[in-house]
Amino acid sequence: MYKLLSVVTAVAVFGSTVSAVNAQSADAPAHNAAFELWTTSGASPQTLSEMLTCSAVWERWNSSLLERSDRKFTDALRKELSSGNAKKRKIYWERVARREMDEDDDSAYFDEQRSTAEEYANKLTTAYRDQTDKGMQNLMEWLAICK
């Protein structure tokens, strides 16, 4: 997760586009734009922790979508941000993380990494739901990197 965070930080060169996306908004175009912005970063999960974070973030995003009563919002999202895709991506990253583990790796290590990833995903989701500064941008950033 930490390697990815440094790459993500380095990507913050997008200037005014990021500023426009920063506004916390419930509208789908803002979410789509933020997601699109980060799909061009070239970053991708490299470590077990990052892969487990991807799985956890997609799971939280799906839960967030299912809690919404605004059908217009969910219908206007990019296909990549749909509930159906979120379920697939969560499973995909969980499987990739499991394959990353070697036979001689300690399962306690995997569980520890998963716990850390879940904690981080919870923080991202809380910031998104509370509409904190950059909450939506940070969540869309992770979803785009974990596409």
FENDA-V777685 format. One record per residue. N is the residue number from 1. RES is the residue in three letters. SS is DSSP state (helix for helix, strand for strand, loop for the rest). OMEGA is omega in radians with two decimals (none if undefined). Layout:
n	res	ss	omega
N	RES	SS	OMEGA
N	RES	SS	OMEGA
//
This chain:
n	res	ss	omega
1	MET	loop	-3.03
2	TYR	helix	3.06
3	LYS	helix	-3.12
4	LEU	helix	3.14
5	LEU	helix	3.13
6	SER	helix	3.08
7	VAL	helix	-3.13
8	VAL	helix	3.13
9	THR	helix	-3.13
10	ALA	helix	-3.09
11	VAL	loop	-3.04
12	ALA	loop	-3.11
13	VAL	loop	-2.99
14	PHE	loop	2.99
15	GLY	helix	-2.99
16	SER	helix	3.11
17	THR	helix	3.12
18	VAL	helix	3.14
19	SER	helix	3.14
20	ALA	helix	-3.10
21	VAL	helix	-3.10
22	ASN	helix	-3.07
23	ALA	loop	3.11
24	GLN	loop	-3.09
25	SER	loop	3.12
26	ALA	loop	-3.08
27	ASP	loop	-3.07
28	ALA	helix	3.14
29	PRO	helix	3.11
30	ALA	helix	3.10
31	HIS	helix	3.14
32	ASN	helix	-3.14
33	ALA	helix	3.13
34	ALA	helix	3.12
35	PHE	helix	-3.13
36	GLU	helix	3.14
37	LEU	helix	-3.05
38	TRP	helix	3.09
39	THR	helix	-3.13
40	THR	loop	-3.06
41	SER	loop	-3.09
42	GLY	loop	3.13
43	ALA	loop	3.05
44	SER	loop	-3.12
45	PRO	loop	-3.11
46	GLN	loop	-3.04
47	THR	loop	3.08
48	LEU	helix	-3.14
49	SER	helix	3.13
50	GLU	helix	3.13
51	MET	helix	3.11
52	LEU	helix	3.06
53	THR	helix	3.09
54	CYS	helix	3.13
55	SER	helix	-3.11
56	ALA	helix	-3.13
57	VAL	helix	3.10
58	TRP	helix	3.11
59	GLU	helix	3.14
60	ARG	helix	3.12
61	TRP	helix	3.12
62	ASN	helix	3.10
63	SER	helix	3.13
64	SER	helix	3.11
65	LEU	helix	-3.11
66	LEU	helix	3.13
67	GLU	helix	-3.11
68	ARG	loop	3.06
69	SER	loop	-3.09
70	ASP	loop	-3.11
71	ARG	helix	3.13
72	LYS	helix	3.12
73	PHE	helix	-3.08
74	THR	helix	3.12
75	ASP	helix	-3.10
76	ALA	helix	3.11
77	LEU	loop	3.01
78	ARG	loop	3.14
79	LYS	helix	-3.13
80	GLU	helix	-3.11
81	LEU	helix	-3.12
82	SER	loop	3.10
83	SER	helix	3.13
84	GLY	helix	3.12
85	ASN	helix	3.13
86	ALA	helix	3.11
87	LYS	helix	-3.13
88	LYS	helix	-3.11
89	ARG	helix	3.10
90	LYS	helix	3.14
91	ILE	helix	-3.13
92	TYR	helix	-3.08
93	TRP	helix	3.06
94	GLU	helix	3.13
95	ARG	helix	3.12
96	VAL	helix	3.13
97	ALA	helix	3.12
98	ARG	helix	3.11
99	ARG	helix	3.13
100	GLU	helix	3.13
101	MET	loop	3.05
102	ASP	loop	-3.13
103	GLU	loop	-3.09
104	ASP	loop	3.11
105	ASP	loop	-3.12
106	ASP	loop	3.14
107	SER	helix	3.09
108	ALA	helix	3.09
109	TYR	helix	3.11
110	PHE	helix	-3.13
111	ASP	helix	3.11
112	GLU	helix	3.12
113	GLN	helix	3.12
114	ARG	helix	3.14
115	SER	helix	3.11
116	THR	helix	3.13
117	ALA	helix	-3.14
118	GLU	helix	3.11
119	GLU	helix	-3.14
120	TYR	helix	3.11
121	ALA	helix	3.09
122	ASN	helix	3.12
123	LYS	helix	3.11
124	LEU	helix	-3.10
125	THR	helix	3.10
126	THR	helix	3.11
127	ALA	helix	3.11
128	TYR	helix	-3.10
129	ARG	helix	3.12
130	ASP	loop	-3.13
131	GLN	loop	3.08
132	THR	loop	3.11
133	ASP	loop	3.12
134	LYS	loop	3.14
135	GLY	helix	3.13
136	MET	helix	-3.13
137	GLN	helix	-3.11
138	ASN	helix	3.11
139	LEU	helix	3.13
140	MET	helix	3.09
141	GLU	helix	-3.14
142	TRP	helix	3.13
143	LEU	helix	3.14
144	ALA	helix	3.13
145	ILE	helix	-3.11
146	CYS	loop	-3.06
147	LYS	loop	none
//
